[in-house]
Amino acid sequence: MTDTTQQLALGGQKIVEDLRVLLRDSEEMLRLAANVPGEGVGALRSKLGTHVENLQSTLGDAQRNAQRRYRAAAVNTERYVRHNPWRAIGIAAGVGFVLGILTAR
């Protein structure tokens, strides 16, 4: 797996994890709001419940989308390297050369 595909995977995982944290916090707020009496709180609970449902849906969509993109990037990278091995070696050597020059400064 290349660095780019690893970075894509880590970025997607970070987004999904952030959404999970937000979902947990929202569920906790909804649980705490259930014990508070009052008219305005009822509307807040309803709104927060809708927010949690939407967030759960978004989290599922984001996770599926990140997995799909990661797989597509990995497959496309592997396909390119298999069909163009010398070009891939040349690109890797060129990138290594440029990075070597930049780090030598």
Secondary structure, 3 states (H helix, E strand, C coil): CCHHHHHHHHHHHHHHHHHHHHHHHHHHHHHHHCCCCCHHHHHHHHHHHHHHHHHHHHHHHHHHHHHHHHHHHHHHHHHHHHHCHHHHHHHHHHHHHHHHHHHHC
